[in-house]
Amino acid sequence: MITDILFDNDGVLVNTEPLFYEASKAVLSSVGIDLSWDDFEELSLVQGQNIVRVMAADRIDEQGVAVLLTRRDQLYQASLSQADLSNPDIKDAVVKLSAKFRLSIVTGSLRAHFETVHKNTGLLSHFHTVVTDEDFEQPKPHPDPYLIALQRLNVRPENCIAIEDSERGLRSSTSAGIRTVMIGKFRSPIKGAAAICETPDRLYDQIMLLSSSTNPEPEP
């Protein structure tokens, strides 16, 4: 029986990934490195690597990388406070799902960034628990973030469904034993997902379908 739905944050609940890309691009440009969206998508969203550290490692020393990371976080924080970045299509699903399941958020965002972006979304009242970067040692794609969430909620993975939009998130949730719905349109086949929703307006129906399924199989 499904009791809990675990949401990723960035790219699912809020449209922050383009802002993180722009902040990373800006600081890398300051040391002569051009960051393309394709590189950002592959290294950060698929592999789960620290994009600034990886691309600057052969140009500057560790102290210089630390300076870039601090500046990147400052730029990103400033951009988060400028507008309501919530995904309007996900709000309806969150409201309807919260009436049937316990909802939580599992994110790699820093707590400060998370709190800033959600100041105006009106979403947090629907969520029971939030796991952020400060709560685990190994980030996605490691299973640690989801394992921490399961521990806090005192729930078994088979009683949960995760909602993700990146391959690193999918690897994290499935490594923790949680069936996962992927949201978005993907350039390459996604393996290991229980279902794929191209648009958030289909999410509620897909979750209800999975929650009623006794022997779900992942997408091939």
Secondary structure as GFF3:
##gff-version 3
##sequence-region A 1 220
A	DSSP	beta_strand	4	7	.	.	.	ID=ss1
A	DSSP	alpha_helix	17	29	.	.	.	ID=ss2
A	DSSP	alpha_helix	37	40	.	.	.	ID=ss3
A	DSSP	pi_helix	41	46	.	.	.	ID=ss4
A	DSSP	alpha_helix	51	56	.	.	.	ID=ss5
A	DSSP	alpha_helix	62	80	.	.	.	ID=ss6
A	DSSP	alpha_helix	88	98	.	.	.	ID=ss7
A	DSSP	beta_strand	102	106	.	.	.	ID=ss8
A	DSSP	alpha_helix	111	117	.	.	.	ID=ss9
A	DSSP	three_ten_helix	124	126	.	.	.	ID=ss10
A	DSSP	beta_strand	129	131	.	.	.	ID=ss11
A	DSSP	three_ten_helix	133	135	.	.	.	ID=ss12
A	DSSP	alpha_helix	144	153	.	.	.	ID=ss13
A	DSSP	three_ten_helix	157	159	.	.	.	ID=ss14
A	DSSP	beta_strand	160	164	.	.	.	ID=ss15
A	DSSP	alpha_helix	167	175	.	.	.	ID=ss16
A	DSSP	beta_strand	179	183	.	.	.	ID=ss17
A	DSSP	beta_strand	195	197	.	.	.	ID=ss18
A	DSSP	three_ten_helix	200	202	.	.	.	ID=ss19
A	DSSP	alpha_helix	203	211	.	.	.	ID=ss20
###
